[in-house]
Structures are given as structure tokens and as C-alpha cells.
Amino acid sequence: MAKNALLEIKRSLEPHVGQKIMLRANGGRRKTIERSGVLEETYPSVFIVKLDEEQHSFKRVSYSYADILTESVEVTVCQDEEELRIIYLNH
């Protein structure tokens, strides 16, 4: 069942490759890290985000689909004026 959930998350991200996204990640010790960039690529287990250069010292970061499933990472796709949040909802 978990494999299906991860595949569902991957499929929901794939159409947004090349689009600007916002990431909100758990940084540990009650810290929340917010980053913005472009969804660069999706792979079987991870997705890659190319970060905005002026805001971050890293060029790229990767997260697993399990990070979204466990709510360690929240991904928001920015489309013109509206935002589309990619989350996994337990049915």
C-alpha cells in the first residue's frame, strides 16, 4: 500500500517538472526551512529541485516522496496567481 502512495505522489509531481515550487521542510529542533526553486526532475525514489541562486548557497536539493508522505516536506507548485499544494491525503 505504501508503494502505491509513493507512486501516486510521484505521478502528481511529474506534470509540474520545469515549474516554480515552494518547499517547506522540517529542519529539526523546531525549525522550518522554506526554499523556492524549479522542480528539475523526478526519479523513481526522489525528486530534484534547482534552487533560486540568490537565496541559497546550494544549487540543488533532493527529497524523497516518502518525505511528502510523512509530512516532513510540503511542496507548493506556483502557477501564475494561484498555488497548488501537493500533499498526500490518507483515504
PDB file with one MODEL, atoms N, CA, C and O in Angstrom:
MODEL        1
ATOM      1  N   MET A   1       0.812  -1.194   0.000  1.00  0.00           N
ATOM      2  CA  MET A   1       0.000   0.000   0.000  1.00  0.00           C
ATOM      3  C   MET A   1       0.860   1.263   0.000  1.00  0.00           C
ATOM      4  O   MET A   1       0.528   2.243  -0.669  1.00  0.00           O
ATOM      5  N   ALA A   2       1.969   1.241   0.755  1.00  0.00           N
ATOM      6  CA  ALA A   2       2.845   2.403   0.807  1.00  0.00           C
ATOM      7  C   ALA A   2       3.483   2.670  -0.557  1.00  0.00           C
ATOM      8  O   ALA A   2       3.692   3.823  -0.935  1.00  0.00           O
ATOM      9  N   LYS A   3       3.793   1.593  -1.296  1.00  0.00           N
ATOM     10  CA  LYS A   3       4.367   1.776  -2.625  1.00  0.00           C
ATOM     11  C   LYS A   3       3.401   2.508  -3.548  1.00  0.00           C
ATOM     12  O   LYS A   3       3.811   3.358  -4.338  1.00  0.00           O
ATOM     13  N   ASN A   4       2.121   2.176  -3.445  1.00  0.00           N
ATOM     14  CA  ASN A   4       1.115   2.856  -4.251  1.00  0.00           C
ATOM     15  C   ASN A   4       1.025   4.333  -3.885  1.00  0.00           C
ATOM     16  O   ASN A   4       0.857   5.183  -4.759  1.00  0.00           O
ATOM     17  N   ALA A   5       1.136   4.633  -2.608  1.00  0.00           N
ATOM     18  CA  ALA A   5       1.080   6.025  -2.151  1.00  0.00           C
ATOM     19  C   ALA A   5       2.273   6.808  -2.691  1.00  0.00           C
ATOM     20  O   ALA A   5       2.113   7.945  -3.135  1.00  0.00           O
ATOM     21  N   LEU A   6       3.454   6.220  -2.661  1.00  0.00           N
ATOM     22  CA  LEU A   6       4.647   6.892  -3.175  1.00  0.00           C
ATOM     23  C   LEU A   6       4.548   7.106  -4.681  1.00  0.00           C
ATOM     24  O   LEU A   6       4.946   8.152  -5.194  1.00  0.00           O
ATOM     25  N   LEU A   7       4.017   6.113  -5.384  1.00  0.00           N
ATOM     26  CA  LEU A   7       3.830   6.230  -6.829  1.00  0.00           C
ATOM     27  C   LEU A   7       2.814   7.320  -7.154  1.00  0.00           C
ATOM     28  O   LEU A   7       2.977   8.058  -8.125  1.00  0.00           O
ATOM     29  N   GLU A   8       1.773   7.418  -6.344  1.00  0.00           N
ATOM     30  CA  GLU A   8       0.762   8.453  -6.533  1.00  0.00           C
ATOM     31  C   GLU A   8       1.360   9.856  -6.343  1.00  0.00           C
ATOM     32  O   GLU A   8       1.042  10.777  -7.097  1.00  0.00           O
ATOM     33  N   ILE A   9       2.210  10.009  -5.352  1.00  0.00           N
ATOM     34  CA  ILE A   9       2.876  11.294  -5.120  1.00  0.00           C
ATOM     35  C   ILE A   9       3.792  11.630  -6.289  1.00  0.00           C
ATOM     36  O   ILE A   9       3.807  12.768  -6.760  1.00  0.00           O
ATOM     37  N   LYS A  10       4.557  10.648  -6.760  1.00  0.00           N
ATOM     38  CA  LYS A  10       5.453  10.866  -7.908  1.00  0.00           C
ATOM     39  C   LYS A  10       4.650  11.307  -9.128  1.00  0.00           C
ATOM     40  O   LYS A  10       5.033  12.249  -9.821  1.00  0.00           O
ATOM     41  N   ARG A  11       3.550  10.634  -9.383  1.00  0.00           N
ATOM     42  CA  ARG A  11       2.714  10.972 -10.546  1.00  0.00           C
ATOM     43  C   ARG A  11       2.096  12.364 -10.417  1.00  0.00           C
ATOM     44  O   ARG A  11       1.884  13.040 -11.425  1.00  0.00           O
ATOM     45  N   SER A  12       1.808  12.796  -9.200  1.00  0.00           N
ATOM     46  CA  SER A  12       1.239  14.131  -9.026  1.00  0.00           C
ATOM     47  C   SER A  12       2.290  15.224  -9.227  1.00  0.00           C
ATOM     48  O   SER A  12       1.943  16.356  -9.562  1.00  0.00           O
ATOM     49  N   LEU A  13       3.563  14.899  -9.027  1.00  0.00           N
ATOM     50  CA  LEU A  13       4.636  15.872  -9.238  1.00  0.00           C
ATOM     51  C   LEU A  13       5.103  15.944 -10.697  1.00  0.00           C
ATOM     52  O   LEU A  13       5.481  17.016 -11.169  1.00  0.00           O
ATOM     53  N   GLU A  14       5.079  14.823 -11.408  1.00  0.00           N
ATOM     54  CA  GLU A  14       5.624  14.748 -12.768  1.00  0.00           C
ATOM     55  C   GLU A  14       5.112  15.833 -13.725  1.00  0.00           C
ATOM     56  O   GLU A  14       5.915  16.384 -14.477  1.00  0.00           O
ATOM     57  N   PRO A  15       3.822  16.163 -13.733  1.00  0.00           N
ATOM     58  CA  PRO A  15       3.365  17.185 -14.683  1.00  0.00           C
ATOM     59  C   PRO A  15       3.904  18.589 -14.382  1.00  0.00           C
ATOM     60  O   PRO A  15       3.774  19.490 -15.211  1.00  0.00           O
ATOM     61  N   HIS A  16       4.496  18.776 -13.225  1.00  0.00           N
ATOM     62  CA  HIS A  16       4.967  20.098 -12.812  1.00  0.00           C
ATOM     63  C   HIS A  16       6.466  20.285 -12.981  1.00  0.00           C
ATOM     64  O   HIS A  16       7.014  21.288 -12.524  1.00  0.00           O
ATOM     65  N   VAL A  17       7.145  19.331 -13.633  1.00  0.00           N
ATOM     66  CA  VAL A  17       8.573  19.471 -13.902  1.00  0.00           C
ATOM     67  C   VAL A  17       8.776  20.732 -14.742  1.00  0.00           C
ATOM     68  O   VAL A  17       8.101  20.936 -15.751  1.00  0.00           O
ATOM     69  N   GLY A  18       9.718  21.572 -14.308  1.00  0.00           N
ATOM     70  CA  GLY A  18      10.001  22.818 -15.007  1.00  0.00           C
ATOM     71  C   GLY A  18       9.261  24.013 -14.421  1.00  0.00           C
ATOM     72  O   GLY A  18       9.480  25.148 -14.844  1.00  0.00           O
ATOM     73  N   GLN A  19       8.391  23.767 -13.454  1.00  0.00           N
ATOM     74  CA  GLN A  19       7.626  24.858 -12.846  1.00  0.00           C
ATOM     75  C   GLN A  19       8.237  25.271 -11.513  1.00  0.00           C
ATOM     76  O   GLN A  19       8.939  24.497 -10.862  1.00  0.00           O
ATOM     77  N   LYS A  20       7.953  26.508 -11.128  1.00  0.00           N
ATOM     78  CA  LYS A  20       8.436  27.038  -9.858  1.00  0.00           C
ATOM     79  C   LYS A  20       7.639  26.411  -8.718  1.00  0.00           C
ATOM     80  O   LYS A  20       6.414  26.298  -8.777  1.00  0.00           O
ATOM     81  N   ILE A  21       8.375  26.005  -7.670  1.00  0.00           N
ATOM     82  CA  ILE A  21       7.733  25.428  -6.500  1.00  0.00           C
ATOM     83  C   ILE A  21       8.301  26.067  -5.229  1.00  0.00           C
ATOM     84  O   ILE A  21       9.390  26.639  -5.225  1.00  0.00           O
ATOM     85  N   MET A  22       7.529  25.947  -4.170  1.00  0.00           N
ATOM     86  CA  MET A  22       7.957  26.370  -2.838  1.00  0.00           C
ATOM     87  C   MET A  22       8.031  25.109  -1.987  1.00  0.00           C
ATOM     88  O   MET A  22       7.142  24.259  -2.038  1.00  0.00           O
ATOM     89  N   LEU A  23       9.102  24.999  -1.206  1.00  0.00           N
ATOM     90  CA  LEU A  23       9.283  23.863  -0.311  1.00  0.00           C
ATOM     91  C   LEU A  23       9.267  24.349   1.123  1.00  0.00           C
ATOM     92  O   LEU A  23       9.859  25.378   1.451  1.00  0.00           O
ATOM     93  N   ARG A  24       8.596  23.615   1.961  1.00  0.00           N
ATOM     94  CA  ARG A  24       8.641  23.867   3.396  1.00  0.00           C
ATOM     95  C   ARG A  24       9.054  22.545   4.024  1.00  0.00           C
ATOM     96  O   ARG A  24       8.310  21.565   3.973  1.00  0.00           O
ATOM     97  N   ALA A  25      10.249  22.522   4.619  1.00  0.00           N
ATOM     98  CA  ALA A  25      10.805  21.282   5.147  1.00  0.00           C
ATOM     99  C   ALA A  25      11.070  21.398   6.640  1.00  0.00           C
ATOM    100  O   ALA A  25      11.364  22.475   7.158  1.00  0.00           O
ATOM    101  N   ASN A  26      10.959  20.275   7.309  1.00  0.00           N
ATOM    102  CA  ASN A  26      11.275  20.193   8.723  1.00  0.00           C
ATOM    103  C   ASN A  26      12.785  20.206   8.856  1.00  0.00           C
ATOM    104  O   ASN A  26      13.460  19.306   8.356  1.00  0.00           O
ATOM    105  N   GLY A  27      13.328  21.223   9.529  1.00  0.00           N
ATOM    106  CA  GLY A  27      14.772  21.350   9.696  1.00  0.00           C
ATOM    107  C   GLY A  27      15.275  20.779  11.003  1.00  0.00           C
ATOM    108  O   GLY A  27      16.468  20.873  11.295  1.00  0.00           O
ATOM    109  N   GLY A  28      14.398  20.189  11.797  1.00  0.00           N
ATOM    110  CA  GLY A  28      14.809  19.639  13.084  1.00  0.00           C
ATOM    111  C   GLY A  28      14.818  20.715  14.157  1.00  0.00           C
ATOM    112  O   GLY A  28      14.922  21.905  13.861  1.00  0.00           O
ATOM    113  N   ARG A  29      14.709  20.292  15.384  1.00  0.00           N
ATOM    114  CA  ARG A  29      14.711  21.207  16.528  1.00  0.00           C
ATOM    115  C   ARG A  29      13.780  22.394  16.345  1.00  0.00           C
ATOM    116  O   ARG A  29      14.149  23.545  16.578  1.00  0.00           O
ATOM    117  N   ARG A  30      12.574  22.084  15.925  1.00  0.00           N
ATOM    118  CA  ARG A  30      11.513  23.082  15.747  1.00  0.00           C
ATOM    119  C   ARG A  30      11.831  24.151  14.707  1.00  0.00           C
ATOM    120  O   ARG A  30      11.297  25.259  14.768  1.00  0.00           O
ATOM    121  N   LYS A  31      12.687  23.825  13.766  1.00  0.00           N
ATOM    122  CA  LYS A  31      12.999  24.747  12.673  1.00  0.00           C
ATOM    123  C   LYS A  31      12.249  24.322  11.419  1.00  0.00           C
ATOM    124  O   LYS A  31      12.097  23.133  11.139  1.00  0.00           O
ATOM    125  N   THR A  32      11.790  25.303  10.681  1.00  0.00           N
ATOM    126  CA  THR A  32      11.165  25.048   9.391  1.00  0.00           C
ATOM    127  C   THR A  32      11.981  25.780   8.337  1.00  0.00           C
ATOM    128  O   THR A  32      12.229  26.980   8.456  1.00  0.00           O
ATOM    129  N   ILE A  33      12.393  25.059   7.314  1.00  0.00           N
ATOM    130  CA  ILE A  33      13.191  25.638   6.236  1.00  0.00           C
ATOM    131  C   ILE A  33      12.281  25.869   5.045  1.00  0.00           C
ATOM    132  O   ILE A  33      11.595  24.951   4.595  1.00  0.00           O
ATOM    133  N   GLU A  34      12.274  27.092   4.535  1.00  0.00           N
ATOM    134  CA  GLU A  34      11.486  27.410   3.341  1.00  0.00           C
ATOM    135  C   GLU A  34      12.444  27.730   2.200  1.00  0.00           C
ATOM    136  O   GLU A  34      13.367  28.532   2.343  1.00  0.00           O
ATOM    137  N   ARG A  35      12.201  27.085   1.072  1.00  0.00           N
ATOM    138  CA  ARG A  35      13.043  27.266  -0.112  1.00  0.00           C
ATOM    139  C   ARG A  35      12.154  27.401  -1.336  1.00  0.00           C
ATOM    140  O   ARG A  35      11.027  26.907  -1.356  1.00  0.00           O
ATOM    141  N   SER A  36      12.666  28.068  -2.348  1.00  0.00           N
ATOM    142  CA  SER A  36      11.944  28.154  -3.611  1.00  0.00           C
ATOM    143  C   SER A  36      12.897  27.791  -4.733  1.00  0.00           C
ATOM    144  O   SER A  36      14.107  27.993  -4.633  1.00  0.00           O
ATOM    145  N   GLY A  37      12.337  27.258  -5.794  1.00  0.00           N
ATOM    146  CA  GLY A  37      13.146  26.865  -6.934  1.00  0.00           C
ATOM    147  C   GLY A  37      12.275  26.253  -8.007  1.00  0.00           C
ATOM    148  O   GLY A  37      11.057  26.432  -8.020  1.00  0.00           O
ATOM    149  N   VAL A  38      12.917  25.528  -8.910  1.00  0.00           N
ATOM    150  CA  VAL A  38      12.232  24.900 -10.026  1.00  0.00           C
ATOM    151  C   VAL A  38      12.335  23.390  -9.872  1.00  0.00           C
ATOM    152  O   VAL A  38      13.414  22.851  -9.624  1.00  0.00           O
ATOM    153  N   LEU A  39      11.202  22.715 -10.022  1.00  0.00           N
ATOM    154  CA  LEU A  39      11.201  21.253  -9.999  1.00  0.00           C
ATOM    155  C   LEU A  39      11.935  20.785 -11.245  1.00  0.00           C
ATOM    156  O   LEU A  39      11.432  20.916 -12.361  1.00  0.00           O
ATOM    157  N   GLU A  40      13.125  20.238 -11.045  1.00  0.00           N
ATOM    158  CA  GLU A  40      14.003  19.931 -12.171  1.00  0.00           C
ATOM    159  C   GLU A  40      13.776  18.539 -12.758  1.00  0.00           C
ATOM    160  O   GLU A  40      13.771  18.372 -13.978  1.00  0.00           O
ATOM    161  N   GLU A  41      13.587  17.535 -11.890  1.00  0.00           N
ATOM    162  CA  GLU A  41      13.479  16.165 -12.388  1.00  0.00           C
ATOM    163  C   GLU A  41      12.810  15.284 -11.341  1.00  0.00           C
ATOM    164  O   GLU A  41      12.939  15.521 -10.140  1.00  0.00           O
ATOM    165  N   THR A  42      12.097  14.270 -11.808  1.00  0.00           N
ATOM    166  CA  THR A  42      11.556  13.257 -10.904  1.00  0.00           C
ATOM    167  C   THR A  42      12.204  11.919 -11.263  1.00  0.00           C
ATOM    168  O   THR A  42      12.329  11.571 -12.438  1.00  0.00           O
ATOM    169  N   TYR A  43      12.604  11.192 -10.253  1.00  0.00           N
ATOM    170  CA  TYR A  43      13.208   9.873 -10.398  1.00  0.00           C
ATOM    171  C   TYR A  43      12.342   8.870  -9.642  1.00  0.00           C
ATOM    172  O   TYR A  43      11.400   9.270  -8.956  1.00  0.00           O
ATOM    173  N   PRO A  44      12.640   7.580  -9.753  1.00  0.00           N
ATOM    174  CA  PRO A  44      11.790   6.587  -9.088  1.00  0.00           C
ATOM    175  C   PRO A  44      11.621   6.795  -7.573  1.00  0.00           C
ATOM    176  O   PRO A  44      10.551   6.510  -7.034  1.00  0.00           O
ATOM    177  N   SER A  45      12.644   7.278  -6.891  1.00  0.00           N
ATOM    178  CA  SER A  45      12.548   7.417  -5.436  1.00  0.00           C
ATOM    179  C   SER A  45      12.657   8.846  -4.923  1.00  0.00           C
ATOM    180  O   SER A  45      12.267   9.126  -3.789  1.00  0.00           O
ATOM    181  N   VAL A  46      13.182   9.755  -5.740  1.00  0.00           N
ATOM    182  CA  VAL A  46      13.422  11.133  -5.300  1.00  0.00           C
ATOM    183  C   VAL A  46      13.032  12.128  -6.373  1.00  0.00           C
ATOM    184  O   VAL A  46      12.846  11.771  -7.536  1.00  0.00           O
ATOM    185  N   PHE A  47      12.908  13.396  -5.961  1.00  0.00           N
ATOM    186  CA  PHE A  47      12.738  14.474  -6.921  1.00  0.00           C
ATOM    187  C   PHE A  47      13.781  15.545  -6.629  1.00  0.00           C
ATOM    188  O   PHE A  47      14.183  15.737  -5.481  1.00  0.00           O
ATOM    189  N   ILE A  48      14.218  16.242  -7.678  1.00  0.00           N
ATOM    190  CA  ILE A  48      15.296  17.222  -7.594  1.00  0.00           C
ATOM    191  C   ILE A  48      14.717  18.617  -7.812  1.00  0.00           C
ATOM    192  O   ILE A  48      13.902  18.834  -8.708  1.00  0.00           O
ATOM    193  N   VAL A  49      15.154  19.557  -6.975  1.00  0.00           N
ATOM    194  CA  VAL A  49      14.733  20.944  -7.089  1.00  0.00           C
ATOM    195  C   VAL A  49      15.971  21.811  -7.278  1.00  0.00           C
ATOM    196  O   VAL A  49      16.902  21.758  -6.475  1.00  0.00           O
ATOM    197  N   LYS A  50      15.977  22.608  -8.343  1.00  0.00           N
ATOM    198  CA  LYS A  50      17.050  23.572  -8.567  1.00  0.00           C
ATOM    199  C   LYS A  50      16.634  24.864  -7.857  1.00  0.00           C
ATOM    200  O   LYS A  50      15.644  25.497  -8.224  1.00  0.00           O
ATOM    201  N   LEU A  51      17.402  25.239  -6.841  1.00  0.00           N
ATOM    202  CA  LEU A  51      17.031  26.374  -6.002  1.00  0.00           C
ATOM    203  C   LEU A  51      17.343  27.705  -6.662  1.00  0.00           C
ATOM    204  O   LEU A  51      18.235  27.798  -7.505  1.00  0.00           O
ATOM    205  N   ASP A  52      16.596  28.742  -6.270  1.00  0.00           N
ATOM    206  CA  ASP A  52      16.885  30.095  -6.732  1.00  0.00           C
ATOM    207  C   ASP A  52      18.271  30.479  -6.224  1.00  0.00           C
ATOM    208  O   ASP A  52      18.547  30.374  -5.029  1.00  0.00           O
ATOM    209  N   GLU A  53      19.140  30.922  -7.126  1.00  0.00           N
ATOM    210  CA  GLU A  53      20.542  31.154  -6.787  1.00  0.00           C
ATOM    211  C   GLU A  53      20.755  32.268  -5.772  1.00  0.00           C
ATOM    212  O   GLU A  53      21.611  32.139  -4.897  1.00  0.00           O
ATOM    213  N   GLU A  54      20.001  33.357  -5.865  1.00  0.00           N
ATOM    214  CA  GLU A  54      20.254  34.487  -4.985  1.00  0.00           C
ATOM    215  C   GLU A  54      19.835  34.219  -3.541  1.00  0.00           C
ATOM    216  O   GLU A  54      20.259  34.940  -2.638  1.00  0.00           O
ATOM    217  N   GLN A  55      19.023  33.212  -3.311  1.00  0.00           N
ATOM    218  CA  GLN A  55      18.527  32.962  -1.961  1.00  0.00           C
ATOM    219  C   GLN A  55      19.279  31.868  -1.209  1.00  0.00           C
ATOM    220  O   GLN A  55      19.233  31.841   0.021  1.00  0.00           O
ATOM    221  N   HIS A  56      19.965  30.970  -1.903  1.00  0.00           N
ATOM    222  CA  HIS A  56      20.508  29.796  -1.237  1.00  0.00           C
ATOM    223  C   HIS A  56      21.934  29.506  -1.672  1.00  0.00           C
ATOM    224  O   HIS A  56      22.331  29.812  -2.797  1.00  0.00           O
ATOM    225  N   SER A  57      22.697  28.913  -0.764  1.00  0.00           N
ATOM    226  CA  SER A  57      24.071  28.566  -1.089  1.00  0.00           C
ATOM    227  C   SER A  57      24.157  27.251  -1.866  1.00  0.00           C
ATOM    228  O   SER A  57      25.140  27.013  -2.568  1.00  0.00           O
ATOM    229  N   PHE A  58      23.130  26.389  -1.745  1.00  0.00           N
ATOM    230  CA  PHE A  58      23.100  25.144  -2.510  1.00  0.00           C
ATOM    231  C   PHE A  58      22.474  25.405  -3.872  1.00  0.00           C
ATOM    232  O   PHE A  58      21.618  26.280  -4.006  1.00  0.00           O
ATOM    233  N   LYS A  59      22.895  24.653  -4.879  1.00  0.00           N
ATOM    234  CA  LYS A  59      22.287  24.798  -6.196  1.00  0.00           C
ATOM    235  C   LYS A  59      21.096  23.871  -6.381  1.00  0.00           C
ATOM    236  O   LYS A  59      20.098  24.243  -6.997  1.00  0.00           O
ATOM    237  N   ARG A  60      21.211  22.652  -5.840  1.00  0.00           N
ATOM    238  CA  ARG A  60      20.152  21.661  -5.995  1.00  0.00           C
ATOM    239  C   ARG A  60      19.946  20.914  -4.677  1.00  0.00           C
ATOM    240  O   ARG A  60      20.877  20.714  -3.896  1.00  0.00           O
ATOM    241  N   VAL A  61      18.717  20.518  -4.462  1.00  0.00           N
ATOM    242  CA  VAL A  61      18.399  19.655  -3.317  1.00  0.00           C
ATOM    243  C   VAL A  61      17.515  18.525  -3.815  1.00  0.00           C
ATOM    244  O   VAL A  61      16.828  18.659  -4.827  1.00  0.00           O
ATOM    245  N   SER A  62      17.539  17.426  -3.102  1.00  0.00           N
ATOM    246  CA  SER A  62      16.663  16.304  -3.457  1.00  0.00           C
ATOM    247  C   SER A  62      15.896  15.880  -2.218  1.00  0.00           C
ATOM    248  O   SER A  62      16.392  15.953  -1.093  1.00  0.00           O
ATOM    249  N   TYR A  63      14.687  15.443  -2.455  1.00  0.00           N
ATOM    250  CA  TYR A  63      13.831  14.919  -1.399  1.00  0.00           C
ATOM    251  C   TYR A  63      13.188  13.642  -1.912  1.00  0.00           C
ATOM    252  O   TYR A  63      13.019  13.457  -3.117  1.00  0.00           O
ATOM    253  N   SER A  64      12.836  12.773  -0.993  1.00  0.00           N
ATOM    254  CA  SER A  64      12.154  11.544  -1.392  1.00  0.00           C
ATOM    255  C   SER A  64      10.649  11.769  -1.332  1.00  0.00           C
ATOM    256  O   SER A  64      10.173  12.687  -0.665  1.00  0.00           O
ATOM    257  N   TYR A  65       9.919  10.933  -2.025  1.00  0.00           N
ATOM    258  CA  TYR A  65       8.461  11.004  -1.997  1.00  0.00           C
ATOM    259  C   TYR A  65       7.953  10.625  -0.606  1.00  0.00           C
ATOM    260  O   TYR A  65       6.878  11.059  -0.192  1.00  0.00           O
ATOM    261  N   ALA A  66       8.734   9.813   0.112  1.00  0.00           N
ATOM    262  CA  ALA A  66       8.381   9.456   1.487  1.00  0.00           C
ATOM    263  C   ALA A  66       8.397  10.686   2.395  1.00  0.00           C
ATOM    264  O   ALA A  66       7.660  10.735   3.380  1.00  0.00           O
ATOM    265  N   ASP A  67       9.233  11.684   2.072  1.00  0.00           N
ATOM    266  CA  ASP A  67       9.246  12.926   2.850  1.00  0.00           C
ATOM    267  C   ASP A  67       7.898  13.639   2.760  1.00  0.00           C
ATOM    268  O   ASP A  67       7.434  14.226   3.738  1.00  0.00           O
ATOM    269  N   ILE A  68       7.279  13.586   1.600  1.00  0.00           N
ATOM    270  CA  ILE A  68       5.954  14.187   1.439  1.00  0.00           C
ATOM    271  C   ILE A  68       4.918  13.333   2.166  1.00  0.00           C
ATOM    272  O   ILE A  68       4.028  13.859   2.834  1.00  0.00           O
ATOM    273  N   LEU A  69       5.041  12.024   2.031  1.00  0.00           N
ATOM    274  CA  LEU A  69       4.101  11.103   2.661  1.00  0.00           C
ATOM    275  C   LEU A  69       4.093  11.260   4.184  1.00  0.00           C
ATOM    276  O   LEU A  69       3.033  11.227   4.809  1.00  0.00           O
ATOM    277  N   THR A  70       5.271  11.431   4.774  1.00  0.00           N
ATOM    278  CA  THR A  70       5.390  11.564   6.224  1.00  0.00           C
ATOM    279  C   THR A  70       5.245  13.009   6.690  1.00  0.00           C
ATOM    280  O   THR A  70       5.395  13.307   7.876  1.00  0.00           O
ATOM    281  N   GLU A  71       4.956  13.893   5.757  1.00  0.00           N
ATOM    282  CA  GLU A  71       4.746  15.316   6.029  1.00  0.00           C
ATOM    283  C   GLU A  71       5.991  16.019   6.568  1.00  0.00           C
ATOM    284  O   GLU A  71       5.884  17.015   7.282  1.00  0.00           O
ATOM    285  N   SER A  72       7.179  15.496   6.224  1.00  0.00           N
ATOM    286  CA  SER A  72       8.430  16.174   6.558  1.00  0.00           C
ATOM    287  C   SER A  72       8.686  17.322   5.592  1.00  0.00           C
ATOM    288  O   SER A  72       9.375  18.287   5.922  1.00  0.00           O
ATOM    289  N   VAL A  73       8.114  17.199   4.381  1.00  0.00           N
ATOM    290  CA  VAL A  73       8.262  18.221   3.349  1.00  0.00           C
ATOM    291  C   VAL A  73       6.886  18.532   2.784  1.00  0.00           C
ATOM    292  O   VAL A  73       6.079  17.634   2.543  1.00  0.00           O
ATOM    293  N   GLU A  74       6.633  19.811   2.579  1.00  0.00           N
ATOM    294  CA  GLU A  74       5.398  20.264   1.946  1.00  0.00           C
ATOM    295  C   GLU A  74       5.796  20.985   0.656  1.00  0.00           C
ATOM    296  O   GLU A  74       6.627  21.893   0.679  1.00  0.00           O
ATOM    297  N   VAL A  75       5.209  20.583  -0.450  1.00  0.00           N
ATOM    298  CA  VAL A  75       5.523  21.159  -1.759  1.00  0.00           C
ATOM    299  C   VAL A  75       4.324  21.954  -2.256  1.00  0.00           C
ATOM    300  O   VAL A  75       3.196  21.461  -2.259  1.00  0.00           O
ATOM    301  N   THR A  76       4.578  23.189  -2.674  1.00  0.00           N
ATOM    302  CA  THR A  76       3.535  24.022  -3.254  1.00  0.00           C
ATOM    303  C   THR A  76       3.986  24.442  -4.640  1.00  0.00           C
ATOM    304  O   THR A  76       5.045  25.051  -4.794  1.00  0.00           O
ATOM    305  N   VAL A  77       3.193  24.122  -5.645  1.00  0.00           N
ATOM    306  CA  VAL A  77       3.500  24.490  -7.023  1.00  0.00           C
ATOM    307  C   VAL A  77       2.898  25.864  -7.292  1.00  0.00           C
ATOM    308  O   VAL A  77       1.709  26.081  -7.060  1.00  0.00           O
ATOM    309  N   CYS A  78       3.722  26.795  -7.782  1.00  0.00           N
ATOM    310  CA  CYS A  78       3.263  28.156  -8.060  1.00  0.00           C
ATOM    311  C   CYS A  78       2.862  28.247  -9.531  1.00  0.00           C
ATOM    312  O   CYS A  78       3.691  28.068 -10.423  1.00  0.00           O
ATOM    313  N   GLN A  79       1.598  28.525  -9.768  1.00  0.00           N
ATOM    314  CA  GLN A  79       1.086  28.664 -11.130  1.00  0.00           C
ATOM    315  C   GLN A  79       0.438  30.032 -11.244  1.00  0.00           C
ATOM    316  O   GLN A  79      -0.648  30.247 -10.703  1.00  0.00           O
ATOM    317  N   ASP A  80       1.083  30.960 -11.937  1.00  0.00           N
ATOM    318  CA  ASP A  80       0.584  32.318 -12.103  1.00  0.00           C
ATOM    319  C   ASP A  80       0.191  32.900 -10.744  1.00  0.00           C
ATOM    320  O   ASP A  80       1.047  33.069  -9.876  1.00  0.00           O
ATOM    321  N   GLU A  81      -1.063  33.201 -10.555  1.00  0.00           N
ATOM    322  CA  GLU A  81      -1.533  33.810  -9.317  1.00  0.00           C
ATOM    323  C   GLU A  81      -1.946  32.782  -8.262  1.00  0.00           C
ATOM    324  O   GLU A  81      -2.015  33.104  -7.076  1.00  0.00           O
ATOM    325  N   GLU A  82      -2.217  31.560  -8.687  1.00  0.00           N
ATOM    326  CA  GLU A  82      -2.709  30.583  -7.726  1.00  0.00           C
ATOM    327  C   GLU A  82      -1.632  29.575  -7.369  1.00  0.00           C
ATOM    328  O   GLU A  82      -0.668  29.390  -8.112  1.00  0.00           O
ATOM    329  N   GLU A  83      -1.802  28.938  -6.245  1.00  0.00           N
ATOM    330  CA  GLU A  83      -0.866  27.931  -5.783  1.00  0.00           C
ATOM    331  C   GLU A  83      -1.581  26.596  -5.680  1.00  0.00           C
ATOM    332  O   GLU A  83      -2.744  26.525  -5.280  1.00  0.00           O
ATOM    333  N   LEU A  84      -0.868  25.541  -6.046  1.00  0.00           N
ATOM    334  CA  LEU A  84      -1.410  24.190  -5.961  1.00  0.00           C
ATOM    335  C   LEU A  84      -0.531  23.412  -5.007  1.00  0.00           C
ATOM    336  O   LEU A  84       0.655  23.220  -5.274  1.00  0.00           O
ATOM    337  N   ARG A  85      -1.083  22.971  -3.919  1.00  0.00           N
ATOM    338  CA  ARG A  85      -0.303  22.263  -2.899  1.00  0.00           C
ATOM    339  C   ARG A  85      -0.336  20.770  -3.190  1.00  0.00           C
ATOM    340  O   ARG A  85      -1.406  20.190  -3.374  1.00  0.00           O
ATOM    341  N   ILE A  86       0.836  20.155  -3.229  1.00  0.00           N
ATOM    342  CA  ILE A  86       0.947  18.713  -3.454  1.00  0.00           C
ATOM    343  C   ILE A  86       1.068  18.053  -2.084  1.00  0.00           C
ATOM    344  O   ILE A  86       2.096  18.166  -1.417  1.00  0.00           O
ATOM    345  N   ILE A  87       0.029  17.379  -1.684  1.00  0.00           N
ATOM    346  CA  ILE A  87       0.050  16.675  -0.415  1.00  0.00           C
ATOM    347  C   ILE A  87      -0.558  15.297  -0.622  1.00  0.00           C
ATOM    348  O   ILE A  87      -1.279  15.066  -1.593  1.00  0.00           O
ATOM    349  N   TYR A  88      -0.270  14.408   0.270  1.00  0.00           N
ATOM    350  CA  TYR A  88      -0.873  13.083   0.214  1.00  0.00           C
ATOM    351  C   TYR A  88      -1.935  13.028   1.288  1.00  0.00           C
ATOM    352  O   TYR A  88      -1.669  13.308   2.457  1.00  0.00           O
ATOM    353  N   LEU A  89      -3.122  12.669   0.891  1.00  0.00           N
ATOM    354  CA  LEU A  89      -4.228  12.555   1.830  1.00  0.00           C
ATOM    355  C   LEU A  89      -4.522  11.093   2.077  1.00  0.00           C
ATOM    356  O   LEU A  89      -4.759  10.337   1.134  1.00  0.00           O
ATOM    357  N   ASN A  90      -4.509  10.690   3.324  1.00  0.00           N
ATOM    358  CA  ASN A  90      -4.863   9.302   3.666  1.00  0.00           C
ATOM    359  C   ASN A  90      -6.353   9.125   3.444  1.00  0.00           C
ATOM    360  O   ASN A  90      -7.160   9.871   4.001  1.00  0.00           O
ATOM    361  N   HIS A  91      -6.723   8.143   2.635  1.00  0.00           N
ATOM    362  CA  HIS A  91      -8.134   7.902   2.319  1.00  0.00           C
ATOM    363  C   HIS A  91      -8.773   7.032   3.360  1.00  0.00           C
ATOM    364  O   HIS A  91      -9.960   6.721   3.262  1.00  0.00           O
TER     365      HIS A  91
ENDMDL
END
